[in-house]
Amino acid sequence: PPAVPPPPGPPARGSLSLHRAYLRSPLGLLRLGQLALGAAFWVTVAAHKYEGAAHFALFAAVLVWLLTLALFGLSLLGRWALVPWLGSRWLLTNLVHDLALGVGLYAAATGIMGYKAGQRSYCNLPGYSQHCLYGAYLSASVCGGIAACLYLFSGLYCLSRRCRDQRDII
């Protein structure tokens, strides 16, 4: 197939300013929700004692959160063209990030935290005097599940734009 030129970014500016159309778009709003729930997930896990597979869940959550923050920042500033090779394929980059990394890693992290919450469900009884991680693991699991759904929605949004031959994220 013939080479398609990269999608146009916002007009070139001398100074950095916000790409407000992105911030008001469905993808921009979904990114804000992903960042908020992702931060809630990893802060909840990191603030409590964790062991075993929770290390992977925390690693996955922080990795996806940082990559999402980078995508959001570049998109908000309209500077995705500065990213070598990926900038010309920004819609595809967002699509792969959302479906492969976002949904995949958050689903795994949610499963791990849900399993760990299930293992600690005994300490949720009244009168249990030891420190209980059930609430923290359950909260992280719920945040991770909702975040995975938000990544699925944003991935489907990017996929629908791609299927309609649109090359831009807005």
Phi and psi in radians as a Rosetta constraint file:
Dihedral C 1 N 2 CA 2 C 2 CIRCULARHARMONIC -1.173 0.35
Dihedral N 2 CA 2 C 2 N 3 CIRCULARHARMONIC 2.611 0.35
Dihedral C 2 N 3 CA 3 C 3 CIRCULARHARMONIC -1.203 0.35
Dihedral N 3 CA 3 C 3 N 4 CIRCULARHARMONIC 2.309 0.35
Dihedral C 3 N 4 CA 4 C 4 CIRCULARHARMONIC -1.710 0.35
Dihedral N 4 CA 4 C 4 N 5 CIRCULARHARMONIC 2.316 0.35
Dihedral C 4 N 5 CA 5 C 5 CIRCULARHARMONIC -1.150 0.35
Dihedral N 5 CA 5 C 5 N 6 CIRCULARHARMONIC 2.697 0.35
Dihedral C 5 N 6 CA 6 C 6 CIRCULARHARMONIC -1.110 0.35
Dihedral N 6 CA 6 C 6 N 7 CIRCULARHARMONIC 2.678 0.35
Dihedral C 6 N 7 CA 7 C 7 CIRCULARHARMONIC -1.130 0.35
Dihedral N 7 CA 7 C 7 N 8 CIRCULARHARMONIC 2.533 0.35
Dihedral C 7 N 8 CA 8 C 8 CIRCULARHARMONIC -1.244 0.35
Dihedral N 8 CA 8 C 8 N 9 CIRCULARHARMONIC 2.393 0.35
Dihedral C 8 N 9 CA 9 C 9 CIRCULARHARMONIC -1.554 0.35
Dihedral N 9 CA 9 C 9 N 10 CIRCULARHARMONIC -3.078 0.35
Dihedral C 9 N 10 CA 10 C 10 CIRCULARHARMONIC -1.128 0.35
Dihedral N 10 CA 10 C 10 N 11 CIRCULARHARMONIC 2.802 0.35
Dihedral C 10 N 11 CA 11 C 11 CIRCULARHARMONIC -1.003 0.35
Dihedral N 11 CA 11 C 11 N 12 CIRCULARHARMONIC 2.565 0.35
Dihedral C 11 N 12 CA 12 C 12 CIRCULARHARMONIC -1.092 0.35
Dihedral N 12 CA 12 C 12 N 13 CIRCULARHARMONIC 2.438 0.35
Dihedral C 12 N 13 CA 13 C 13 CIRCULARHARMONIC -2.252 0.35
Dihedral N 13 CA 13 C 13 N 14 CIRCULARHARMONIC 2.645 0.35
Dihedral C 13 N 14 CA 14 C 14 CIRCULARHARMONIC -1.270 0.35
Dihedral N 14 CA 14 C 14 N 15 CIRCULARHARMONIC -0.702 0.35
Dihedral C 14 N 15 CA 15 C 15 CIRCULARHARMONIC -2.020 0.35
Dihedral N 15 CA 15 C 15 N 16 CIRCULARHARMONIC 2.863 0.35
Dihedral C 15 N 16 CA 16 C 16 CIRCULARHARMONIC -1.311 0.35
Dihedral N 16 CA 16 C 16 N 17 CIRCULARHARMONIC 2.343 0.35
Dihedral C 16 N 17 CA 17 C 17 CIRCULARHARMONIC -2.546 0.35
Dihedral N 17 CA 17 C 17 N 18 CIRCULARHARMONIC 2.842 0.35
Dihedral C 17 N 18 CA 18 C 18 CIRCULARHARMONIC -1.337 0.35
Dihedral N 18 CA 18 C 18 N 19 CIRCULARHARMONIC 2.458 0.35
Dihedral C 18 N 19 CA 19 C 19 CIRCULARHARMONIC -1.549 0.35
Dihedral N 19 CA 19 C 19 N 20 CIRCULARHARMONIC 1.500 0.35
Dihedral C 19 N 20 CA 20 C 20 CIRCULARHARMONIC -1.115 0.35
Dihedral N 20 CA 20 C 20 N 21 CIRCULARHARMONIC -0.519 0.35
Dihedral C 20 N 21 CA 21 C 21 CIRCULARHARMONIC -1.098 0.35
Dihedral N 21 CA 21 C 21 N 22 CIRCULARHARMONIC -0.638 0.35
Dihedral C 21 N 22 CA 22 C 22 CIRCULARHARMONIC -1.176 0.35
Dihedral N 22 CA 22 C 22 N 23 CIRCULARHARMONIC -0.730 0.35
Dihedral C 22 N 23 CA 23 C 23 CIRCULARHARMONIC -1.091 0.35
Dihedral N 23 CA 23 C 23 N 24 CIRCULARHARMONIC -0.547 0.35
Dihedral C 23 N 24 CA 24 C 24 CIRCULARHARMONIC -1.585 0.35
Dihedral N 24 CA 24 C 24 N 25 CIRCULARHARMONIC -0.118 0.35
Dihedral C 24 N 25 CA 25 C 25 CIRCULARHARMONIC -1.341 0.35
Dihedral N 25 CA 25 C 25 N 26 CIRCULARHARMONIC 2.825 0.35
Dihedral C 25 N 26 CA 26 C 26 CIRCULARHARMONIC -1.012 0.35
Dihedral N 26 CA 26 C 26 N 27 CIRCULARHARMONIC -0.672 0.35
Dihedral C 26 N 27 CA 27 C 27 CIRCULARHARMONIC -1.162 0.35
Dihedral N 27 CA 27 C 27 N 28 CIRCULARHARMONIC -0.697 0.35
Dihedral C 27 N 28 CA 28 C 28 CIRCULARHARMONIC -1.114 0.35
Dihedral N 28 CA 28 C 28 N 29 CIRCULARHARMONIC -0.736 0.35
Dihedral C 28 N 29 CA 29 C 29 CIRCULARHARMONIC -1.185 0.35
Dihedral N 29 CA 29 C 29 N 30 CIRCULARHARMONIC -0.683 0.35
Dihedral C 29 N 30 CA 30 C 30 CIRCULARHARMONIC -1.121 0.35
Dihedral N 30 CA 30 C 30 N 31 CIRCULARHARMONIC -0.683 0.35
Dihedral C 30 N 31 CA 31 C 31 CIRCULARHARMONIC -1.076 0.35
Dihedral N 31 CA 31 C 31 N 32 CIRCULARHARMONIC -0.704 0.35
Dihedral C 31 N 32 CA 32 C 32 CIRCULARHARMONIC -1.083 0.35
Dihedral N 32 CA 32 C 32 N 33 CIRCULARHARMONIC -0.750 0.35
Dihedral C 32 N 33 CA 33 C 33 CIRCULARHARMONIC -1.126 0.35
Dihedral N 33 CA 33 C 33 N 34 CIRCULARHARMONIC -0.705 0.35
Dihedral C 33 N 34 CA 34 C 34 CIRCULARHARMONIC -1.099 0.35
Dihedral N 34 CA 34 C 34 N 35 CIRCULARHARMONIC -0.739 0.35
Dihedral C 34 N 35 CA 35 C 35 CIRCULARHARMONIC -1.145 0.35
Dihedral N 35 CA 35 C 35 N 36 CIRCULARHARMONIC -0.712 0.35
Dihedral C 35 N 36 CA 36 C 36 CIRCULARHARMONIC -1.163 0.35
Dihedral N 36 CA 36 C 36 N 37 CIRCULARHARMONIC -0.836 0.35
Dihedral C 36 N 37 CA 37 C 37 CIRCULARHARMONIC -1.240 0.35
Dihedral N 37 CA 37 C 37 N 38 CIRCULARHARMONIC -0.615 0.35
Dihedral C 37 N 38 CA 38 C 38 CIRCULARHARMONIC -1.107 0.35
Dihedral N 38 CA 38 C 38 N 39 CIRCULARHARMONIC -0.742 0.35
Dihedral C 38 N 39 CA 39 C 39 CIRCULARHARMONIC -1.126 0.35
Dihedral N 39 CA 39 C 39 N 40 CIRCULARHARMONIC -0.708 0.35
Dihedral C 39 N 40 CA 40 C 40 CIRCULARHARMONIC -1.086 0.35
Dihedral N 40 CA 40 C 40 N 41 CIRCULARHARMONIC -0.684 0.35
Dihedral C 40 N 41 CA 41 C 41 CIRCULARHARMONIC -1.076 0.35
Dihedral N 41 CA 41 C 41 N 42 CIRCULARHARMONIC -1.006 0.35
Dihedral C 41 N 42 CA 42 C 42 CIRCULARHARMONIC -1.305 0.35
Dihedral N 42 CA 42 C 42 N 43 CIRCULARHARMONIC -0.476 0.35
Dihedral C 42 N 43 CA 43 C 43 CIRCULARHARMONIC -1.205 0.35
Dihedral N 43 CA 43 C 43 N 44 CIRCULARHARMONIC -0.682 0.35
Dihedral C 43 N 44 CA 44 C 44 CIRCULARHARMONIC -1.093 0.35
Dihedral N 44 CA 44 C 44 N 45 CIRCULARHARMONIC -0.765 0.35
Dihedral C 44 N 45 CA 45 C 45 CIRCULARHARMONIC -1.216 0.35
Dihedral N 45 CA 45 C 45 N 46 CIRCULARHARMONIC -0.803 0.35
Dihedral C 45 N 46 CA 46 C 46 CIRCULARHARMONIC -1.183 0.35
Dihedral N 46 CA 46 C 46 N 47 CIRCULARHARMONIC -0.460 0.35
Dihedral C 46 N 47 CA 47 C 47 CIRCULARHARMONIC -1.366 0.35
Dihedral N 47 CA 47 C 47 N 48 CIRCULARHARMONIC -0.176 0.35
Dihedral C 47 N 48 CA 48 C 48 CIRCULARHARMONIC -2.094 0.35
Dihedral N 48 CA 48 C 48 N 49 CIRCULARHARMONIC 2.871 0.35
Dihedral C 48 N 49 CA 49 C 49 CIRCULARHARMONIC -1.200 0.35
Dihedral N 49 CA 49 C 49 N 50 CIRCULARHARMONIC 2.263 0.35
Dihedral C 49 N 50 CA 50 C 50 CIRCULARHARMONIC -2.390 0.35
Dihedral N 50 CA 50 C 50 N 51 CIRCULARHARMONIC 2.738 0.35
Dihedral C 50 N 51 CA 51 C 51 CIRCULARHARMONIC -2.665 0.35
Dihedral N 51 CA 51 C 51 N 52 CIRCULARHARMONIC 2.941 0.35
Dihedral C 51 N 52 CA 52 C 52 CIRCULARHARMONIC 1.111 0.35
Dihedral N 52 CA 52 C 52 N 53 CIRCULARHARMONIC -2.278 0.35
Dihedral C 52 N 53 CA 53 C 53 CIRCULARHARMONIC -1.180 0.35
Dihedral N 53 CA 53 C 53 N 54 CIRCULARHARMONIC -0.267 0.35
Dihedral C 53 N 54 CA 54 C 54 CIRCULARHARMONIC -1.125 0.35
Dihedral N 54 CA 54 C 54 N 55 CIRCULARHARMONIC -0.406 0.35
Dihedral C 54 N 55 CA 55 C 55 CIRCULARHARMONIC -1.084 0.35
Dihedral N 55 CA 55 C 55 N 56 CIRCULARHARMONIC -0.761 0.35
Dihedral C 55 N 56 CA 56 C 56 CIRCULARHARMONIC -1.143 0.35
Dihedral N 56 CA 56 C 56 N 57 CIRCULARHARMONIC -0.730 0.35
Dihedral C 56 N 57 CA 57 C 57 CIRCULARHARMONIC -1.054 0.35
Dihedral N 57 CA 57 C 57 N 58 CIRCULARHARMONIC -0.741 0.35
Dihedral C 57 N 58 CA 58 C 58 CIRCULARHARMONIC -1.159 0.35
Dihedral N 58 CA 58 C 58 N 59 CIRCULARHARMONIC -0.751 0.35
Dihedral C 58 N 59 CA 59 C 59 CIRCULARHARMONIC -1.039 0.35
Dihedral N 59 CA 59 C 59 N 60 CIRCULARHARMONIC -0.812 0.35
Dihedral C 59 N 60 CA 60 C 60 CIRCULARHARMONIC -1.092 0.35
Dihedral N 60 CA 60 C 60 N 61 CIRCULARHARMONIC -0.771 0.35
Dihedral C 60 N 61 CA 61 C 61 CIRCULARHARMONIC -1.129 0.35
Dihedral N 61 CA 61 C 61 N 62 CIRCULARHARMONIC -0.761 0.35
Dihedral C 61 N 62 CA 62 C 62 CIRCULARHARMONIC -1.202 0.35
Dihedral N 62 CA 62 C 62 N 63 CIRCULARHARMONIC -0.707 0.35
Dihedral C 62 N 63 CA 63 C 63 CIRCULARHARMONIC -1.061 0.35
Dihedral N 63 CA 63 C 63 N 64 CIRCULARHARMONIC -0.876 0.35
Dihedral C 63 N 64 CA 64 C 64 CIRCULARHARMONIC -1.143 0.35
Dihedral N 64 CA 64 C 64 N 65 CIRCULARHARMONIC -0.678 0.35
Dihedral C 64 N 65 CA 65 C 65 CIRCULARHARMONIC -1.082 0.35
Dihedral N 65 CA 65 C 65 N 66 CIRCULARHARMONIC -0.779 0.35
Dihedral C 65 N 66 CA 66 C 66 CIRCULARHARMONIC -1.141 0.35
Dihedral N 66 CA 66 C 66 N 67 CIRCULARHARMONIC -0.722 0.35
Dihedral C 66 N 67 CA 67 C 67 CIRCULARHARMONIC -1.152 0.35
Dihedral N 67 CA 67 C 67 N 68 CIRCULARHARMONIC -0.664 0.35
Dihedral C 67 N 68 CA 68 C 68 CIRCULARHARMONIC -1.143 0.35
Dihedral N 68 CA 68 C 68 N 69 CIRCULARHARMONIC -0.710 0.35
Dihedral C 68 N 69 CA 69 C 69 CIRCULARHARMONIC -1.068 0.35
Dihedral N 69 CA 69 C 69 N 70 CIRCULARHARMONIC -0.708 0.35
Dihedral C 69 N 70 CA 70 C 70 CIRCULARHARMONIC -1.146 0.35
Dihedral N 70 CA 70 C 70 N 71 CIRCULARHARMONIC -0.792 0.35
Dihedral C 70 N 71 CA 71 C 71 CIRCULARHARMONIC -1.082 0.35
Dihedral N 71 CA 71 C 71 N 72 CIRCULARHARMONIC -0.753 0.35
Dihedral C 71 N 72 CA 72 C 72 CIRCULARHARMONIC -1.114 0.35
Dihedral N 72 CA 72 C 72 N 73 CIRCULARHARMONIC -0.802 0.35
Dihedral C 72 N 73 CA 73 C 73 CIRCULARHARMONIC -1.095 0.35
Dihedral N 73 CA 73 C 73 N 74 CIRCULARHARMONIC -0.801 0.35
Dihedral C 73 N 74 CA 74 C 74 CIRCULARHARMONIC -1.138 0.35
Dihedral N 74 CA 74 C 74 N 75 CIRCULARHARMONIC -0.684 0.35
Dihedral C 74 N 75 CA 75 C 75 CIRCULARHARMONIC -1.226 0.35
Dihedral N 75 CA 75 C 75 N 76 CIRCULARHARMONIC -0.706 0.35
Dihedral C 75 N 76 CA 76 C 76 CIRCULARHARMONIC -1.140 0.35
Dihedral N 76 CA 76 C 76 N 77 CIRCULARHARMONIC -0.628 0.35
Dihedral C 76 N 77 CA 77 C 77 CIRCULARHARMONIC -1.525 0.35
Dihedral N 77 CA 77 C 77 N 78 CIRCULARHARMONIC -0.121 0.35
Dihedral C 77 N 78 CA 78 C 78 CIRCULARHARMONIC 1.190 0.35
Dihedral N 78 CA 78 C 78 N 79 CIRCULARHARMONIC 0.541 0.35
Dihedral C 78 N 79 CA 79 C 79 CIRCULARHARMONIC -1.959 0.35
Dihedral N 79 CA 79 C 79 N 80 CIRCULARHARMONIC 0.437 0.35
Dihedral C 79 N 80 CA 80 C 80 CIRCULARHARMONIC -1.169 0.35
Dihedral N 80 CA 80 C 80 N 81 CIRCULARHARMONIC -0.378 0.35
Dihedral C 80 N 81 CA 81 C 81 CIRCULARHARMONIC -1.156 0.35
Dihedral N 81 CA 81 C 81 N 82 CIRCULARHARMONIC -0.295 0.35
Dihedral C 81 N 82 CA 82 C 82 CIRCULARHARMONIC -1.345 0.35
Dihedral N 82 CA 82 C 82 N 83 CIRCULARHARMONIC -0.243 0.35
Dihedral C 82 N 83 CA 83 C 83 CIRCULARHARMONIC -1.476 0.35
Dihedral N 83 CA 83 C 83 N 84 CIRCULARHARMONIC 2.072 0.35
Dihedral C 83 N 84 CA 84 C 84 CIRCULARHARMONIC -1.049 0.35
Dihedral N 84 CA 84 C 84 N 85 CIRCULARHARMONIC 2.430 0.35
Dihedral C 84 N 85 CA 85 C 85 CIRCULARHARMONIC 1.093 0.35
Dihedral N 85 CA 85 C 85 N 86 CIRCULARHARMONIC -0.739 0.35
Dihedral C 85 N 86 CA 86 C 86 CIRCULARHARMONIC -1.379 0.35
Dihedral N 86 CA 86 C 86 N 87 CIRCULARHARMONIC -0.488 0.35
Dihedral C 86 N 87 CA 87 C 87 CIRCULARHARMONIC -1.082 0.35
Dihedral N 87 CA 87 C 87 N 88 CIRCULARHARMONIC -0.597 0.35
Dihedral C 87 N 88 CA 88 C 88 CIRCULARHARMONIC -1.373 0.35
Dihedral N 88 CA 88 C 88 N 89 CIRCULARHARMONIC -0.188 0.35
Dihedral C 88 N 89 CA 89 C 89 CIRCULARHARMONIC -2.172 0.35
Dihedral N 89 CA 89 C 89 N 90 CIRCULARHARMONIC 0.795 0.35
Dihedral C 89 N 90 CA 90 C 90 CIRCULARHARMONIC -1.131 0.35
Dihedral N 90 CA 90 C 90 N 91 CIRCULARHARMONIC -0.686 0.35
Dihedral C 90 N 91 CA 91 C 91 CIRCULARHARMONIC -1.124 0.35
Dihedral N 91 CA 91 C 91 N 92 CIRCULARHARMONIC -0.769 0.35
Dihedral C 91 N 92 CA 92 C 92 CIRCULARHARMONIC -1.143 0.35
Dihedral N 92 CA 92 C 92 N 93 CIRCULARHARMONIC -0.660 0.35
Dihedral C 92 N 93 CA 93 C 93 CIRCULARHARMONIC -1.067 0.35
Dihedral N 93 CA 93 C 93 N 94 CIRCULARHARMONIC -0.798 0.35
Dihedral C 93 N 94 CA 94 C 94 CIRCULARHARMONIC -1.113 0.35
Dihedral N 94 CA 94 C 94 N 95 CIRCULARHARMONIC -0.701 0.35
Dihedral C 94 N 95 CA 95 C 95 CIRCULARHARMONIC -1.088 0.35
Dihedral N 95 CA 95 C 95 N 96 CIRCULARHARMONIC -0.860 0.35
Dihedral C 95 N 96 CA 96 C 96 CIRCULARHARMONIC -1.138 0.35
Dihedral N 96 CA 96 C 96 N 97 CIRCULARHARMONIC -0.733 0.35
Dihedral C 96 N 97 CA 97 C 97 CIRCULARHARMONIC -1.026 0.35
Dihedral N 97 CA 97 C 97 N 98 CIRCULARHARMONIC -0.801 0.35
Dihedral C 97 N 98 CA 98 C 98 CIRCULARHARMONIC -1.210 0.35
Dihedral N 98 CA 98 C 98 N 99 CIRCULARHARMONIC -0.840 0.35
Dihedral C 98 N 99 CA 99 C 99 CIRCULARHARMONIC -1.407 0.35
Dihedral N 99 CA 99 C 99 N 100 CIRCULARHARMONIC -0.743 0.35
Dihedral C 99 N 100 CA 100 C 100 CIRCULARHARMONIC -1.415 0.35
Dihedral N 100 CA 100 C 100 N 101 CIRCULARHARMONIC -0.927 0.35
Dihedral C 100 N 101 CA 101 C 101 CIRCULARHARMONIC -1.442 0.35
Dihedral N 101 CA 101 C 101 N 102 CIRCULARHARMONIC -0.905 0.35
Dihedral C 101 N 102 CA 102 C 102 CIRCULARHARMONIC -1.070 0.35
Dihedral N 102 CA 102 C 102 N 103 CIRCULARHARMONIC -1.007 0.35
Dihedral C 102 N 103 CA 103 C 103 CIRCULARHARMONIC -1.196 0.35
Dihedral N 103 CA 103 C 103 N 104 CIRCULARHARMONIC -0.793 0.35
Dihedral C 103 N 104 CA 104 C 104 CIRCULARHARMONIC -1.100 0.35
Dihedral N 104 CA 104 C 104 N 105 CIRCULARHARMONIC -0.904 0.35
Dihedral C 104 N 105 CA 105 C 105 CIRCULARHARMONIC -1.282 0.35
Dihedral N 105 CA 105 C 105 N 106 CIRCULARHARMONIC -0.636 0.35
Dihedral C 105 N 106 CA 106 C 106 CIRCULARHARMONIC -1.241 0.35
Dihedral N 106 CA 106 C 106 N 107 CIRCULARHARMONIC -0.572 0.35
Dihedral C 106 N 107 CA 107 C 107 CIRCULARHARMONIC -1.139 0.35
Dihedral N 107 CA 107 C 107 N 108 CIRCULARHARMONIC -0.742 0.35
Dihedral C 107 N 108 CA 108 C 108 CIRCULARHARMONIC -1.130 0.35
Dihedral N 108 CA 108 C 108 N 109 CIRCULARHARMONIC -0.781 0.35
Dihedral C 108 N 109 CA 109 C 109 CIRCULARHARMONIC -1.121 0.35
Dihedral N 109 CA 109 C 109 N 110 CIRCULARHARMONIC -0.670 0.35
Dihedral C 109 N 110 CA 110 C 110 CIRCULARHARMONIC -1.136 0.35
Dihedral N 110 CA 110 C 110 N 111 CIRCULARHARMONIC -0.736 0.35
Dihedral C 110 N 111 CA 111 C 111 CIRCULARHARMONIC -1.075 0.35
Dihedral N 111 CA 111 C 111 N 112 CIRCULARHARMONIC -0.739 0.35
Dihedral C 111 N 112 CA 112 C 112 CIRCULARHARMONIC -1.101 0.35
Dihedral N 112 CA 112 C 112 N 113 CIRCULARHARMONIC -0.833 0.35
Dihedral C 112 N 113 CA 113 C 113 CIRCULARHARMONIC -1.209 0.35
Dihedral N 113 CA 113 C 113 N 114 CIRCULARHARMONIC -0.605 0.35
Dihedral C 113 N 114 CA 114 C 114 CIRCULARHARMONIC -1.122 0.35
Dihedral N 114 CA 114 C 114 N 115 CIRCULARHARMONIC -0.721 0.35
Dihedral C 114 N 115 CA 115 C 115 CIRCULARHARMONIC -1.112 0.35
Dihedral N 115 CA 115 C 115 N 116 CIRCULARHARMONIC -0.755 0.35
Dihedral C 115 N 116 CA 116 C 116 CIRCULARHARMONIC -1.163 0.35
Dihedral N 116 CA 116 C 116 N 117 CIRCULARHARMONIC -0.600 0.35
Dihedral C 116 N 117 CA 117 C 117 CIRCULARHARMONIC -1.155 0.35
Dihedral N 117 CA 117 C 117 N 118 CIRCULARHARMONIC -0.709 0.35
Dihedral C 117 N 118 CA 118 C 118 CIRCULARHARMONIC -1.087 0.35
Dihedral N 118 CA 118 C 118 N 119 CIRCULARHARMONIC -0.640 0.35
Dihedral C 118 N 119 CA 119 C 119 CIRCULARHARMONIC -1.165 0.35
Dihedral N 119 CA 119 C 119 N 120 CIRCULARHARMONIC -0.455 0.35
Dihedral C 119 N 120 CA 120 C 120 CIRCULARHARMONIC -1.837 0.35
Dihedral N 120 CA 120 C 120 N 121 CIRCULARHARMONIC 0.255 0.35
Dihedral C 120 N 121 CA 121 C 121 CIRCULARHARMONIC -1.164 0.35
Dihedral N 121 CA 121 C 121 N 122 CIRCULARHARMONIC -0.350 0.35
Dihedral C 121 N 122 CA 122 C 122 CIRCULARHARMONIC -1.142 0.35
Dihedral N 122 CA 122 C 122 N 123 CIRCULARHARMONIC -0.505 0.35
Dihedral C 122 N 123 CA 123 C 123 CIRCULARHARMONIC -1.469 0.35
Dihedral N 123 CA 123 C 123 N 124 CIRCULARHARMONIC 0.104 0.35
Dihedral C 123 N 124 CA 124 C 124 CIRCULARHARMONIC -1.521 0.35
Dihedral N 124 CA 124 C 124 N 125 CIRCULARHARMONIC 0.044 0.35
Dihedral C 124 N 125 CA 125 C 125 CIRCULARHARMONIC -1.335 0.35
Dihedral N 125 CA 125 C 125 N 126 CIRCULARHARMONIC 2.581 0.35
Dihedral C 125 N 126 CA 126 C 126 CIRCULARHARMONIC -1.117 0.35
Dihedral N 126 CA 126 C 126 N 127 CIRCULARHARMONIC 2.462 0.35
Dihedral C 126 N 127 CA 127 C 127 CIRCULARHARMONIC 1.535 0.35
Dihedral N 127 CA 127 C 127 N 128 CIRCULARHARMONIC -0.046 0.35
Dihedral C 127 N 128 CA 128 C 128 CIRCULARHARMONIC -1.301 0.35
Dihedral N 128 CA 128 C 128 N 129 CIRCULARHARMONIC 2.109 0.35
Dihedral C 128 N 129 CA 129 C 129 CIRCULARHARMONIC -1.621 0.35
Dihedral N 129 CA 129 C 129 N 130 CIRCULARHARMONIC -0.253 0.35
Dihedral C 129 N 130 CA 130 C 130 CIRCULARHARMONIC -1.435 0.35
Dihedral N 130 CA 130 C 130 N 131 CIRCULARHARMONIC 2.813 0.35
Dihedral C 130 N 131 CA 131 C 131 CIRCULARHARMONIC -1.117 0.35
Dihedral N 131 CA 131 C 131 N 132 CIRCULARHARMONIC 2.265 0.35
Dihedral C 131 N 132 CA 132 C 132 CIRCULARHARMONIC -2.004 0.35
Dihedral N 132 CA 132 C 132 N 133 CIRCULARHARMONIC 2.224 0.35
Dihedral C 132 N 133 CA 133 C 133 CIRCULARHARMONIC -1.676 0.35
Dihedral N 133 CA 133 C 133 N 134 CIRCULARHARMONIC 0.064 0.35
Dihedral C 133 N 134 CA 134 C 134 CIRCULARHARMONIC -0.991 0.35
Dihedral N 134 CA 134 C 134 N 135 CIRCULARHARMONIC -0.850 0.35
Dihedral C 134 N 135 CA 135 C 135 CIRCULARHARMONIC -1.106 0.35
Dihedral N 135 CA 135 C 135 N 136 CIRCULARHARMONIC -0.711 0.35
Dihedral C 135 N 136 CA 136 C 136 CIRCULARHARMONIC -1.154 0.35
Dihedral N 136 CA 136 C 136 N 137 CIRCULARHARMONIC -0.790 0.35
Dihedral C 136 N 137 CA 137 C 137 CIRCULARHARMONIC -1.162 0.35
Dihedral N 137 CA 137 C 137 N 138 CIRCULARHARMONIC -0.681 0.35
Dihedral C 137 N 138 CA 138 C 138 CIRCULARHARMONIC -1.178 0.35
Dihedral N 138 CA 138 C 138 N 139 CIRCULARHARMONIC -0.730 0.35
Dihedral C 138 N 139 CA 139 C 139 CIRCULARHARMONIC -1.082 0.35
Dihedral N 139 CA 139 C 139 N 140 CIRCULARHARMONIC -0.769 0.35
Dihedral C 139 N 140 CA 140 C 140 CIRCULARHARMONIC -1.099 0.35
Dihedral N 140 CA 140 C 140 N 141 CIRCULARHARMONIC -0.692 0.35
Dihedral C 140 N 141 CA 141 C 141 CIRCULARHARMONIC -1.119 0.35
Dihedral N 141 CA 141 C 141 N 142 CIRCULARHARMONIC -0.734 0.35
Dihedral C 141 N 142 CA 142 C 142 CIRCULARHARMONIC -1.155 0.35
Dihedral N 142 CA 142 C 142 N 143 CIRCULARHARMONIC -0.800 0.35
Dihedral C 142 N 143 CA 143 C 143 CIRCULARHARMONIC -1.061 0.35
Dihedral N 143 CA 143 C 143 N 144 CIRCULARHARMONIC -0.729 0.35
Dihedral C 143 N 144 CA 144 C 144 CIRCULARHARMONIC -1.145 0.35
Dihedral N 144 CA 144 C 144 N 145 CIRCULARHARMONIC -0.684 0.35
Dihedral C 144 N 145 CA 145 C 145 CIRCULARHARMONIC -1.146 0.35
Dihedral N 145 CA 145 C 145 N 146 CIRCULARHARMONIC -0.738 0.35
Dihedral C 145 N 146 CA 146 C 146 CIRCULARHARMONIC -1.182 0.35
Dihedral N 146 CA 146 C 146 N 147 CIRCULARHARMONIC -0.692 0.35
Dihedral C 146 N 147 CA 147 C 147 CIRCULARHARMONIC -1.091 0.35
Dihedral N 147 CA 147 C 147 N 148 CIRCULARHARMONIC -0.728 0.35
Dihedral C 147 N 148 CA 148 C 148 CIRCULARHARMONIC -1.061 0.35
Dihedral N 148 CA 148 C 148 N 149 CIRCULARHARMONIC -0.684 0.35
Dihedral C 148 N 149 CA 149 C 149 CIRCULARHARMONIC -1.135 0.35
Dihedral N 149 CA 149 C 149 N 150 CIRCULARHARMONIC -0.706 0.35
Dihedral C 149 N 150 CA 150 C 150 CIRCULARHARMONIC -1.124 0.35
Dihedral N 150 CA 150 C 150 N 151 CIRCULARHARMONIC -0.665 0.35
Dihedral C 150 N 151 CA 151 C 151 CIRCULARHARMONIC -1.160 0.35
Dihedral N 151 CA 151 C 151 N 152 CIRCULARHARMONIC -0.650 0.35
Dihedral C 151 N 152 CA 152 C 152 CIRCULARHARMONIC -1.113 0.35
Dihedral N 152 CA 152 C 152 N 153 CIRCULARHARMONIC -0.768 0.35
Dihedral C 152 N 153 CA 153 C 153 CIRCULARHARMONIC -1.098 0.35
Dihedral N 153 CA 153 C 153 N 154 CIRCULARHARMONIC -0.767 0.35
Dihedral C 153 N 154 CA 154 C 154 CIRCULARHARMONIC -1.211 0.35
Dihedral N 154 CA 154 C 154 N 155 CIRCULARHARMONIC -0.590 0.35
Dihedral C 154 N 155 CA 155 C 155 CIRCULARHARMONIC -1.138 0.35
Dihedral N 155 CA 155 C 155 N 156 CIRCULARHARMONIC -0.712 0.35
Dihedral C 155 N 156 CA 156 C 156 CIRCULARHARMONIC -1.187 0.35
Dihedral N 156 CA 156 C 156 N 157 CIRCULARHARMONIC -0.595 0.35
Dihedral C 156 N 157 CA 157 C 157 CIRCULARHARMONIC -1.106 0.35
Dihedral N 157 CA 157 C 157 N 158 CIRCULARHARMONIC -0.816 0.35
Dihedral C 157 N 158 CA 158 C 158 CIRCULARHARMONIC -1.132 0.35
Dihedral N 158 CA 158 C 158 N 159 CIRCULARHARMONIC -0.669 0.35
Dihedral C 158 N 159 CA 159 C 159 CIRCULARHARMONIC -1.135 0.35
Dihedral N 159 CA 159 C 159 N 160 CIRCULARHARMONIC -0.704 0.35
Dihedral C 159 N 160 CA 160 C 160 CIRCULARHARMONIC -1.164 0.35
Dihedral N 160 CA 160 C 160 N 161 CIRCULARHARMONIC -0.651 0.35
Dihedral C 160 N 161 CA 161 C 161 CIRCULARHARMONIC -1.141 0.35
Dihedral N 161 CA 161 C 161 N 162 CIRCULARHARMONIC -0.705 0.35
Dihedral C 161 N 162 CA 162 C 162 CIRCULARHARMONIC -1.142 0.35
Dihedral N 162 CA 162 C 162 N 163 CIRCULARHARMONIC -0.702 0.35
Dihedral C 162 N 163 CA 163 C 163 CIRCULARHARMONIC -1.195 0.35
Dihedral N 163 CA 163 C 163 N 164 CIRCULARHARMONIC -0.432 0.35
Dihedral C 163 N 164 CA 164 C 164 CIRCULARHARMONIC -1.591 0.35
Dihedral N 164 CA 164 C 164 N 165 CIRCULARHARMONIC 0.266 0.35
Dihedral C 164 N 165 CA 165 C 165 CIRCULARHARMONIC 1.058 0.35
Dihedral N 165 CA 165 C 165 N 166 CIRCULARHARMONIC 0.501 0.35
Dihedral C 165 N 166 CA 166 C 166 CIRCULARHARMONIC -1.617 0.35
Dihedral N 166 CA 166 C 166 N 167 CIRCULARHARMONIC 2.462 0.35
Dihedral C 166 N 167 CA 167 C 167 CIRCULARHARMONIC -1.894 0.35
Dihedral N 167 CA 167 C 167 N 168 CIRCULARHARMONIC -0.069 0.35
Dihedral C 167 N 168 CA 168 C 168 CIRCULARHARMONIC -1.923 0.35
Dihedral N 168 CA 168 C 168 N 169 CIRCULARHARMONIC 2.788 0.35
Dihedral C 168 N 169 CA 169 C 169 CIRCULARHARMONIC -1.425 0.35
Dihedral N 169 CA 169 C 169 N 170 CIRCULARHARMONIC -0.192 0.35
